[in-house]
Amino acid sequence: MDLDDLFPSKPDDPLNALAKQDLDPMSQDELAERIVALNAEITRVEAHMDRVSKHRSAAEELFKKG
């Protein structure tokens, strides 16, 4: 899937810029550091998604009809 499909209305989105960045001038050490940073960001986003999901579930349970 193309990032433009995921984020079509955000042309200035940093994620789009990151995906289009030329990796050729980077050293292997720089690429490894980039992977570490991206993995940390993935972990951060997943944790946020988990918090949002739990919050939503709690709200739905609170307002559950029954």
mmCIF file of the N, C-alpha and C atoms, coordinates in Angstrom:
data_MODEL
# 
_entry.id   MODEL 
# 
loop_
_atom_site.group_PDB 
_atom_site.id 
_atom_site.type_symbol 
_atom_site.label_atom_id 
_atom_site.label_alt_id 
_atom_site.label_comp_id 
_atom_site.label_asym_id 
_atom_site.label_entity_id 
_atom_site.label_seq_id 
_atom_site.pdbx_PDB_ins_code 
_atom_site.Cartn_x 
_atom_site.Cartn_y 
_atom_site.Cartn_z 
_atom_site.occupancy 
_atom_site.B_iso_or_equiv 
_atom_site.pdbx_formal_charge 
_atom_site.auth_seq_id 
_atom_site.auth_comp_id 
_atom_site.auth_asym_id 
_atom_site.auth_atom_id 
_atom_site.pdbx_PDB_model_num 
ATOM 1   N N  . MET A 1 1  ? 0.832   -1.170 0.000  1.00 0.00 ? 1  MET A N  1 
ATOM 2   C CA . MET A 1 1  ? 0.000   0.000  0.000  1.00 0.00 ? 1  MET A CA 1 
ATOM 3   C C  . MET A 1 1  ? 0.886   1.245  0.000  1.00 0.00 ? 1  MET A C  1 
ATOM 4   N N  . ASP A 1 2  ? 0.549   2.199  -0.807 1.00 0.00 ? 2  ASP A N  1 
ATOM 5   C CA . ASP A 1 2  ? 1.287   3.448  -0.930 1.00 0.00 ? 2  ASP A CA 1 
ATOM 6   C C  . ASP A 1 2  ? 0.902   4.391  0.209  1.00 0.00 ? 2  ASP A C  1 
ATOM 7   N N  . LEU A 1 3  ? 1.867   5.151  0.740  1.00 0.00 ? 3  LEU A N  1 
ATOM 8   C CA . LEU A 1 3  ? 1.563   6.099  1.806  1.00 0.00 ? 3  LEU A CA 1 
ATOM 9   C C  . LEU A 1 3  ? 0.558   7.147  1.358  1.00 0.00 ? 3  LEU A C  1 
ATOM 10  N N  . ASP A 1 4  ? 0.539   7.476  0.067  1.00 0.00 ? 4  ASP A N  1 
ATOM 11  C CA . ASP A 1 4  ? -0.437  8.438  -0.432 1.00 0.00 ? 4  ASP A CA 1 
ATOM 12  C C  . ASP A 1 4  ? -1.857  7.912  -0.271 1.00 0.00 ? 4  ASP A C  1 
ATOM 13  N N  . ASP A 1 5  ? -2.019  6.602  -0.297 1.00 0.00 ? 5  ASP A N  1 
ATOM 14  C CA . ASP A 1 5  ? -3.333  6.006  -0.068 1.00 0.00 ? 5  ASP A CA 1 
ATOM 15  C C  . ASP A 1 5  ? -3.744  6.163  1.395  1.00 0.00 ? 5  ASP A C  1 
ATOM 16  N N  . LEU A 1 6  ? -2.769  6.081  2.284  1.00 0.00 ? 6  LEU A N  1 
ATOM 17  C CA . LEU A 1 6  ? -3.058  6.195  3.707  1.00 0.00 ? 6  LEU A CA 1 
ATOM 18  C C  . LEU A 1 6  ? -3.291  7.634  4.147  1.00 0.00 ? 6  LEU A C  1 
ATOM 19  N N  . PHE A 1 7  ? -2.561  8.559  3.556  1.00 0.00 ? 7  PHE A N  1 
ATOM 20  C CA . PHE A 1 7  ? -2.599  9.958  3.979  1.00 0.00 ? 7  PHE A CA 1 
ATOM 21  C C  . PHE A 1 7  ? -2.809  10.900 2.800  1.00 0.00 ? 7  PHE A C  1 
ATOM 22  N N  . PRO A 1 8  ? -3.904  10.742 2.055  1.00 0.00 ? 8  PRO A N  1 
ATOM 23  C CA . PRO A 1 8  ? -4.068  11.540 0.841  1.00 0.00 ? 8  PRO A CA 1 
ATOM 24  C C  . PRO A 1 8  ? -4.291  13.027 1.098  1.00 0.00 ? 8  PRO A C  1 
ATOM 25  N N  . SER A 1 9  ? -4.857  13.407 2.242  1.00 0.00 ? 9  SER A N  1 
ATOM 26  C CA . SER A 1 9  ? -5.190  14.803 2.483  1.00 0.00 ? 9  SER A CA 1 
ATOM 27  C C  . SER A 1 9  ? -4.121  15.545 3.273  1.00 0.00 ? 9  SER A C  1 
ATOM 28  N N  . LYS A 1 10 ? -2.985  14.941 3.489  1.00 0.00 ? 10 LYS A N  1 
ATOM 29  C CA . LYS A 1 10 ? -1.932  15.556 4.288  1.00 0.00 ? 10 LYS A CA 1 
ATOM 30  C C  . LYS A 1 10 ? -0.622  15.625 3.495  1.00 0.00 ? 10 LYS A C  1 
ATOM 31  N N  . PRO A 1 11 ? -0.529  16.514 2.533  1.00 0.00 ? 11 PRO A N  1 
ATOM 32  C CA . PRO A 1 11 ? 0.696   16.555 1.722  1.00 0.00 ? 11 PRO A CA 1 
ATOM 33  C C  . PRO A 1 11 ? 1.942   16.946 2.514  1.00 0.00 ? 11 PRO A C  1 
ATOM 34  N N  . ASP A 1 12 ? 1.791   17.681 3.619  1.00 0.00 ? 12 ASP A N  1 
ATOM 35  C CA . ASP A 1 12 ? 2.942   18.104 4.424  1.00 0.00 ? 12 ASP A CA 1 
ATOM 36  C C  . ASP A 1 12 ? 3.180   17.178 5.610  1.00 0.00 ? 12 ASP A C  1 
ATOM 37  N N  . ASP A 1 13 ? 2.563   16.022 5.605  1.00 0.00 ? 13 ASP A N  1 
ATOM 38  C CA . ASP A 1 13 ? 2.705   15.079 6.698  1.00 0.00 ? 13 ASP A CA 1 
ATOM 39  C C  . ASP A 1 13 ? 4.163   14.627 6.796  1.00 0.00 ? 13 ASP A C  1 
ATOM 40  N N  . PRO A 1 14 ? 4.759   14.702 7.995  1.00 0.00 ? 14 PRO A N  1 
ATOM 41  C CA . PRO A 1 14 ? 6.152   14.261 8.167  1.00 0.00 ? 14 PRO A CA 1 
ATOM 42  C C  . PRO A 1 14 ? 6.372   12.804 7.770  1.00 0.00 ? 14 PRO A C  1 
ATOM 43  N N  . LEU A 1 15 ? 5.367   11.974 7.918  1.00 0.00 ? 15 LEU A N  1 
ATOM 44  C CA . LEU A 1 15 ? 5.498   10.572 7.539  1.00 0.00 ? 15 LEU A CA 1 
ATOM 45  C C  . LEU A 1 15 ? 5.718   10.440 6.040  1.00 0.00 ? 15 LEU A C  1 
ATOM 46  N N  . ASN A 1 16 ? 4.995   11.244 5.254  1.00 0.00 ? 16 ASN A N  1 
ATOM 47  C CA . ASN A 1 16 ? 5.195   11.240 3.799  1.00 0.00 ? 16 ASN A CA 1 
ATOM 48  C C  . ASN A 1 16 ? 6.614   11.675 3.453  1.00 0.00 ? 16 ASN A C  1 
ATOM 49  N N  . ALA A 1 17 ? 7.080   12.729 4.101  1.00 0.00 ? 17 ALA A N  1 
ATOM 50  C CA . ALA A 1 17 ? 8.437   13.227 3.847  1.00 0.00 ? 17 ALA A CA 1 
ATOM 51  C C  . ALA A 1 17 ? 9.473   12.174 4.234  1.00 0.00 ? 17 ALA A C  1 
ATOM 52  N N  . LEU A 1 18 ? 9.251   11.509 5.342  1.00 0.00 ? 18 LEU A N  1 
ATOM 53  C CA . LEU A 1 18 ? 10.175  10.471 5.801  1.00 0.00 ? 18 LEU A CA 1 
ATOM 54  C C  . LEU A 1 18 ? 10.253  9.334  4.797  1.00 0.00 ? 18 LEU A C  1 
ATOM 55  N N  . ALA A 1 19 ? 9.114   8.920  4.275  1.00 0.00 ? 19 ALA A N  1 
ATOM 56  C CA . ALA A 1 19 ? 9.077   7.804  3.331  1.00 0.00 ? 19 ALA A CA 1 
ATOM 57  C C  . ALA A 1 19 ? 9.736   8.146  2.001  1.00 0.00 ? 19 ALA A C  1 
ATOM 58  N N  . LYS A 1 20 ? 9.766   9.427  1.670  1.00 0.00 ? 20 LYS A N  1 
ATOM 59  C CA . LYS A 1 20 ? 10.351  9.847  0.392  1.00 0.00 ? 20 LYS A CA 1 
ATOM 60  C C  . LYS A 1 20 ? 11.827  10.237 0.511  1.00 0.00 ? 20 LYS A C  1 
ATOM 61  N N  . GLN A 1 21 ? 12.349  10.244 1.733  1.00 0.00 ? 21 GLN A N  1 
ATOM 62  C CA . GLN A 1 21 ? 13.739  10.643 1.955  1.00 0.00 ? 21 GLN A CA 1 
ATOM 63  C C  . GLN A 1 21 ? 14.689  9.660  1.280  1.00 0.00 ? 21 GLN A C  1 
ATOM 64  N N  . ASP A 1 22 ? 15.696  10.202 0.609  1.00 0.00 ? 22 ASP A N  1 
ATOM 65  C CA . ASP A 1 22 ? 16.703  9.392  -0.065 1.00 0.00 ? 22 ASP A CA 1 
ATOM 66  C C  . ASP A 1 22 ? 17.609  8.734  0.975  1.00 0.00 ? 22 ASP A C  1 
ATOM 67  N N  . LEU A 1 23 ? 17.674  7.427  0.948  1.00 0.00 ? 23 LEU A N  1 
ATOM 68  C CA . LEU A 1 23 ? 18.490  6.688  1.910  1.00 0.00 ? 23 LEU A CA 1 
ATOM 69  C C  . LEU A 1 23 ? 19.912  6.454  1.417  1.00 0.00 ? 23 LEU A C  1 
ATOM 70  N N  . ASP A 1 24 ? 20.167  6.693  0.133  1.00 0.00 ? 24 ASP A N  1 
ATOM 71  C CA . ASP A 1 24 ? 21.483  6.409  -0.445 1.00 0.00 ? 24 ASP A CA 1 
ATOM 72  C C  . ASP A 1 24 ? 22.642  7.106  0.262  1.00 0.00 ? 24 ASP A C  1 
ATOM 73  N N  . PRO A 1 25 ? 22.518  8.370  0.658  1.00 0.00 ? 25 PRO A N  1 
ATOM 74  C CA . PRO A 1 25 ? 23.673  9.015  1.291  1.00 0.00 ? 25 PRO A CA 1 
ATOM 75  C C  . PRO A 1 25 ? 23.927  8.595  2.740  1.00 0.00 ? 25 PRO A C  1 
ATOM 76  N N  . MET A 1 26 ? 23.063  7.791  3.302  1.00 0.00 ? 26 MET A N  1 
ATOM 77  C CA . MET A 1 26 ? 23.207  7.406  4.710  1.00 0.00 ? 26 MET A CA 1 
ATOM 78  C C  . MET A 1 26 ? 24.155  6.223  4.864  1.00 0.00 ? 26 MET A C  1 
ATOM 79  N N  . SER A 1 27 ? 24.930  6.288  5.937  1.00 0.00 ? 27 SER A N  1 
ATOM 80  C CA . SER A 1 27 ? 25.828  5.175  6.255  1.00 0.00 ? 27 SER A CA 1 
ATOM 81  C C  . SER A 1 27 ? 25.022  4.060  6.909  1.00 0.00 ? 27 SER A C  1 
ATOM 82  N N  . GLN A 1 28 ? 25.648  2.904  7.051  1.00 0.00 ? 28 GLN A N  1 
ATOM 83  C CA . GLN A 1 28 ? 24.974  1.791  7.709  1.00 0.00 ? 28 GLN A CA 1 
ATOM 84  C C  . GLN A 1 28 ? 24.662  2.131  9.164  1.00 0.00 ? 28 GLN A C  1 
ATOM 85  N N  . ASP A 1 29 ? 25.560  2.852  9.822  1.00 0.00 ? 29 ASP A N  1 
ATOM 86  C CA . ASP A 1 29 ? 25.305  3.272  11.204 1.00 0.00 ? 29 ASP A CA 1 
ATOM 87  C C  . ASP A 1 29 ? 24.107  4.211  11.273 1.00 0.00 ? 29 ASP A C  1 
ATOM 88  N N  . GLU A 1 30 ? 24.018  5.140  10.339 1.00 0.00 ? 30 GLU A N  1 
ATOM 89  C CA . GLU A 1 30 ? 22.882  6.060  10.309 1.00 0.00 ? 30 GLU A CA 1 
ATOM 90  C C  . GLU A 1 30 ? 21.572  5.315  10.038 1.00 0.00 ? 30 GLU A C  1 
ATOM 91  N N  . LEU A 1 31 ? 21.632  4.337  9.152  1.00 0.00 ? 31 LEU A N  1 
ATOM 92  C CA . LEU A 1 31 ? 20.442  3.545  8.857  1.00 0.00 ? 31 LEU A CA 1 
ATOM 93  C C  . LEU A 1 31 ? 20.022  2.726  10.073 1.00 0.00 ? 31 LEU A C  1 
ATOM 94  N N  . ALA A 1 32 ? 20.986  2.180  10.801 1.00 0.00 ? 32 ALA A N  1 
ATOM 95  C CA . ALA A 1 32 ? 20.679  1.421  12.015 1.00 0.00 ? 32 ALA A CA 1 
ATOM 96  C C  . ALA A 1 32 ? 20.042  2.328  13.063 1.00 0.00 ? 32 ALA A C  1 
ATOM 97  N N  . GLU A 1 33 ? 20.564  3.539  13.207 1.00 0.00 ? 33 GLU A N  1 
ATOM 98  C CA . GLU A 1 33 ? 19.985  4.501  14.147 1.00 0.00 ? 33 GLU A CA 1 
ATOM 99  C C  . GLU A 1 33 ? 18.561  4.867  13.730 1.00 0.00 ? 33 GLU A C  1 
ATOM 100 N N  . ARG A 1 34 ? 18.354  4.976  12.445 1.00 0.00 ? 34 ARG A N  1 
ATOM 101 C CA . ARG A 1 34 ? 17.026  5.293  11.915 1.00 0.00 ? 34 ARG A CA 1 
ATOM 102 C C  . ARG A 1 34 ? 16.045  4.166  12.263 1.00 0.00 ? 34 ARG A C  1 
ATOM 103 N N  . ILE A 1 35 ? 16.476  2.930  12.116 1.00 0.00 ? 35 ILE A N  1 
ATOM 104 C CA . ILE A 1 35 ? 15.627  1.786  12.446 1.00 0.00 ? 35 ILE A CA 1 
ATOM 105 C C  . ILE A 1 35 ? 15.273  1.803  13.931 1.00 0.00 ? 35 ILE A C  1 
ATOM 106 N N  . VAL A 1 36 ? 16.243  2.084  14.785 1.00 0.00 ? 36 VAL A N  1 
ATOM 107 C CA . VAL A 1 36 ? 15.994  2.156  16.229 1.00 0.00 ? 36 VAL A CA 1 
ATOM 108 C C  . VAL A 1 36 ? 14.951  3.237  16.516 1.00 0.00 ? 36 VAL A C  1 
ATOM 109 N N  . ALA A 1 37 ? 15.111  4.401  15.896 1.00 0.00 ? 37 ALA A N  1 
ATOM 110 C CA . ALA A 1 37 ? 14.173  5.505  16.111 1.00 0.00 ? 37 ALA A CA 1 
ATOM 111 C C  . ALA A 1 37 ? 12.776  5.144  15.603 1.00 0.00 ? 37 ALA A C  1 
ATOM 112 N N  . LEU A 1 38 ? 12.715  4.511  14.442 1.00 0.00 ? 38 LEU A N  1 
ATOM 113 C CA . LEU A 1 38 ? 11.412  4.127  13.887 1.00 0.00 ? 38 LEU A CA 1 
ATOM 114 C C  . LEU A 1 38 ? 10.739  3.059  14.747 1.00 0.00 ? 38 LEU A C  1 
ATOM 115 N N  . ASN A 1 39 ? 11.520  2.108  15.252 1.00 0.00 ? 39 ASN A N  1 
ATOM 116 C CA . ASN A 1 39 ? 10.953  1.094  16.144 1.00 0.00 ? 39 ASN A CA 1 
ATOM 117 C C  . ASN A 1 39 ? 10.431  1.720  17.435 1.00 0.00 ? 39 ASN A C  1 
ATOM 118 N N  . ALA A 1 40 ? 11.143  2.716  17.957 1.00 0.00 ? 40 ALA A N  1 
ATOM 119 C CA . ALA A 1 40 ? 10.678  3.425  19.154 1.00 0.00 ? 40 ALA A CA 1 
ATOM 120 C C  . ALA A 1 40 ? 9.373   4.153  18.861 1.00 0.00 ? 40 ALA A C  1 
ATOM 121 N N  . GLU A 1 41 ? 9.256   4.739  17.687 1.00 0.00 ? 41 GLU A N  1 
ATOM 122 C CA . GLU A 1 41 ? 8.029   5.428  17.303 1.00 0.00 ? 41 GLU A CA 1 
ATOM 123 C C  . GLU A 1 41 ? 6.876   4.440  17.138 1.00 0.00 ? 41 GLU A C  1 
ATOM 124 N N  . ILE A 1 42 ? 7.148   3.283  16.574 1.00 0.00 ? 42 ILE A N  1 
ATOM 125 C CA . ILE A 1 42 ? 6.119   2.244  16.443 1.00 0.00 ? 42 ILE A CA 1 
ATOM 126 C C  . ILE A 1 42 ? 5.624   1.832  17.823 1.00 0.00 ? 42 ILE A C  1 
ATOM 127 N N  . THR A 1 43 ? 6.529   1.636  18.757 1.00 0.00 ? 43 THR A N  1 
ATOM 128 C CA . THR A 1 43 ? 6.167   1.265  20.122 1.00 0.00 ? 43 THR A CA 1 
ATOM 129 C C  . THR A 1 43 ? 5.312   2.353  20.763 1.00 0.00 ? 43 THR A C  1 
ATOM 130 N N  . ARG A 1 44 ? 5.677   3.604  20.549 1.00 0.00 ? 44 ARG A N  1 
ATOM 131 C CA . ARG A 1 44 ? 4.925   4.734  21.106 1.00 0.00 ? 44 ARG A CA 1 
ATOM 132 C C  . ARG A 1 44 ? 3.508   4.783  20.533 1.00 0.00 ? 44 ARG A C  1 
ATOM 133 N N  . VAL A 1 45 ? 3.383   4.598  19.234 1.00 0.00 ? 45 VAL A N  1 
ATOM 134 C CA . VAL A 1 45 ? 2.076   4.629  18.579 1.00 0.00 ? 45 VAL A CA 1 
ATOM 135 C C  . VAL A 1 45 ? 1.215   3.449  19.039 1.00 0.00 ? 45 VAL A C  1 
ATOM 136 N N  . GLU A 1 46 ? 1.815   2.276  19.138 1.00 0.00 ? 46 GLU A N  1 
ATOM 137 C CA . GLU A 1 46 ? 1.065   1.106  19.598 1.00 0.00 ? 46 GLU A CA 1 
ATOM 138 C C  . GLU A 1 46 ? 0.565   1.301  21.029 1.00 0.00 ? 46 GLU A C  1 
ATOM 139 N N  . ALA A 1 47 ? 1.385   1.893  21.886 1.00 0.00 ? 47 ALA A N  1 
ATOM 140 C CA . ALA A 1 47 ? 0.976   2.158  23.266 1.00 0.00 ? 47 ALA A CA 1 
ATOM 141 C C  . ALA A 1 47 ? -0.180  3.158  23.290 1.00 0.00 ? 47 ALA A C  1 
ATOM 142 N N  . HIS A 1 48 ? -0.106  4.150  22.441 1.00 0.00 ? 48 HIS A N  1 
ATOM 143 C CA . HIS A 1 48 ? -1.190  5.134  22.361 1.00 0.00 ? 48 HIS A CA 1 
ATOM 144 C C  . HIS A 1 48 ? -2.478  4.468  21.870 1.00 0.00 ? 48 HIS A C  1 
ATOM 145 N N  . MET A 1 49 ? -2.360  3.635  20.854 1.00 0.00 ? 49 MET A N  1 
ATOM 146 C CA . MET A 1 49 ? -3.533  2.924  20.343 1.00 0.00 ? 49 MET A CA 1 
ATOM 147 C C  . MET A 1 49 ? -4.161  2.068  21.439 1.00 0.00 ? 49 MET A C  1 
ATOM 148 N N  . ASP A 1 50 ? -3.341  1.417  22.246 1.00 0.00 ? 50 ASP A N  1 
ATOM 149 C CA . ASP A 1 50 ? -3.830  0.586  23.336 1.00 0.00 ? 50 ASP A CA 1 
ATOM 150 C C  . ASP A 1 50 ? -4.575  1.438  24.364 1.00 0.00 ? 50 ASP A C  1 
ATOM 151 N N  . ARG A 1 51 ? -3.998  2.600  24.725 1.00 0.00 ? 51 ARG A N  1 
ATOM 152 C CA . ARG A 1 51 ? -4.661  3.495  25.681 1.00 0.00 ? 51 ARG A CA 1 
ATOM 153 C C  . ARG A 1 51 ? -6.004  3.977  25.138 1.00 0.00 ? 51 ARG A C  1 
ATOM 154 N N  . VAL A 1 52 ? -6.031  4.361  23.864 1.00 0.00 ? 52 VAL A N  1 
ATOM 155 C CA . VAL A 1 52 ? -7.265  4.843  23.246 1.00 0.00 ? 52 VAL A CA 1 
ATOM 156 C C  . VAL A 1 52 ? -8.319  3.736  23.245 1.00 0.00 ? 52 VAL A C  1 
ATOM 157 N N  . SER A 1 53 ? -7.901  2.537  22.901 1.00 0.00 ? 53 SER A N  1 
ATOM 158 C CA . SER A 1 53 ? -8.833  1.408  22.862 1.00 0.00 ? 53 SER A CA 1 
ATOM 159 C C  . SER A 1 53 ? -9.416  1.134  24.247 1.00 0.00 ? 53 SER A C  1 
ATOM 160 N N  . LYS A 1 54 ? -8.570  1.136  25.259 1.00 0.00 ? 54 LYS A N  1 
ATOM 161 C CA . LYS A 1 54 ? -9.037  0.891  26.627 1.00 0.00 ? 54 LYS A CA 1 
ATOM 162 C C  . LYS A 1 54 ? -9.968  1.999  27.090 1.00 0.00 ? 54 LYS A C  1 
ATOM 163 N N  . HIS A 1 55 ? -9.641  3.240  26.746 1.00 0.00 ? 55 HIS A N  1 
ATOM 164 C CA . HIS A 1 55 ? -10.479 4.374  27.114 1.00 0.00 ? 55 HIS A CA 1 
ATOM 165 C C  . HIS A 1 55 ? -11.847 4.252  26.450 1.00 0.00 ? 55 HIS A C  1 
ATOM 166 N N  . ARG A 1 56 ? -11.840 3.915  25.183 1.00 0.00 ? 56 ARG A N  1 
ATOM 167 C CA . ARG A 1 56 ? -13.103 3.766  24.452 1.00 0.00 ? 56 ARG A CA 1 
ATOM 168 C C  . ARG A 1 56 ? -13.937 2.628  25.036 1.00 0.00 ? 56 ARG A C  1 
ATOM 169 N N  . SER A 1 57 ? -13.295 1.509  25.331 1.00 0.00 ? 57 SER A N  1 
ATOM 170 C CA . SER A 1 57 ? -14.013 0.377  25.918 1.00 0.00 ? 57 SER A CA 1 
ATOM 171 C C  . SER A 1 57 ? -14.630 0.755  27.255 1.00 0.00 ? 57 SER A C  1 
ATOM 172 N N  . ALA A 1 58 ? -13.882 1.498  28.059 1.00 0.00 ? 58 ALA A N  1 
ATOM 173 C CA . ALA A 1 58 ? -14.399 1.934  29.365 1.00 0.00 ? 58 ALA A CA 1 
ATOM 174 C C  . ALA A 1 58 ? -15.580 2.874  29.174 1.00 0.00 ? 58 ALA A C  1 
ATOM 175 N N  . ALA A 1 59 ? -15.491 3.782  28.218 1.00 0.00 ? 59 ALA A N  1 
ATOM 176 C CA . ALA A 1 59 ? -16.599 4.702  27.948 1.00 0.00 ? 59 ALA A CA 1 
ATOM 177 C C  . ALA A 1 59 ? -17.820 3.946  27.445 1.00 0.00 ? 59 ALA A C  1 
ATOM 178 N N  . GLU A 1 60 ? -17.614 2.998  26.553 1.00 0.00 ? 60 GLU A N  1 
ATOM 179 C CA . GLU A 1 60 ? -18.740 2.208  26.052 1.00 0.00 ? 60 GLU A CA 1 
ATOM 180 C C  . GLU A 1 60 ? -19.389 1.405  27.168 1.00 0.00 ? 60 GLU A C  1 
ATOM 181 N N  . GLU A 1 61 ? -18.596 0.865  28.055 1.00 0.00 ? 61 GLU A N  1 
ATOM 182 C CA . GLU A 1 61 ? -19.136 0.097  29.186 1.00 0.00 ? 61 GLU A CA 1 
ATOM 183 C C  . GLU A 1 61 ? -19.925 1.003  30.119 1.00 0.00 ? 61 GLU A C  1 
ATOM 184 N N  . LEU A 1 62 ? -19.440 2.213  30.351 1.00 0.00 ? 62 LEU A N  1 
ATOM 185 C CA . LEU A 1 62 ? -20.098 3.160  31.221 1.00 0.00 ? 62 LEU A CA 1 
ATOM 186 C C  . LEU A 1 62 ? -21.464 3.560  30.677 1.00 0.00 ? 62 LEU A C  1 
ATOM 187 N N  . PHE A 1 63 ? -21.544 3.746  29.368 1.00 0.00 ? 63 PHE A N  1 
ATOM 188 C CA . PHE A 1 63 ? -22.787 4.216  28.762 1.00 0.00 ? 63 PHE A CA 1 
ATOM 189 C C  . PHE A 1 63 ? -23.601 3.096  28.114 1.00 0.00 ? 63 PHE A C  1 
ATOM 190 N N  . LYS A 1 64 ? -23.247 1.878  28.457 1.00 0.00 ? 64 LYS A N  1 
ATOM 191 C CA . LYS A 1 64 ? -23.942 0.712  27.880 1.00 0.00 ? 64 LYS A CA 1 
ATOM 192 C C  . LYS A 1 64 ? -25.400 0.708  28.338 1.00 0.00 ? 64 LYS A C  1 
ATOM 193 N N  . LYS A 1 65 ? -26.256 0.492  27.382 1.00 0.00 ? 65 LYS A N  1 
ATOM 194 C CA . LYS A 1 65 ? -27.680 0.368  27.710 1.00 0.00 ? 65 LYS A CA 1 
ATOM 195 C C  . LYS A 1 65 ? -27.963 -1.079 28.063 1.00 0.00 ? 65 LYS A C  1 
ATOM 196 N N  . GLY A 1 66 ? -28.750 -1.255 29.064 1.00 0.00 ? 66 GLY A N  1 
ATOM 197 C CA . GLY A 1 66 ? -29.053 -2.643 29.339 1.00 0.00 ? 66 GLY A CA 1 
ATOM 198 C C  . GLY A 1 66 ? -29.531 -2.824 30.690 1.00 0.00 ? 66 GLY A C  1 
# 
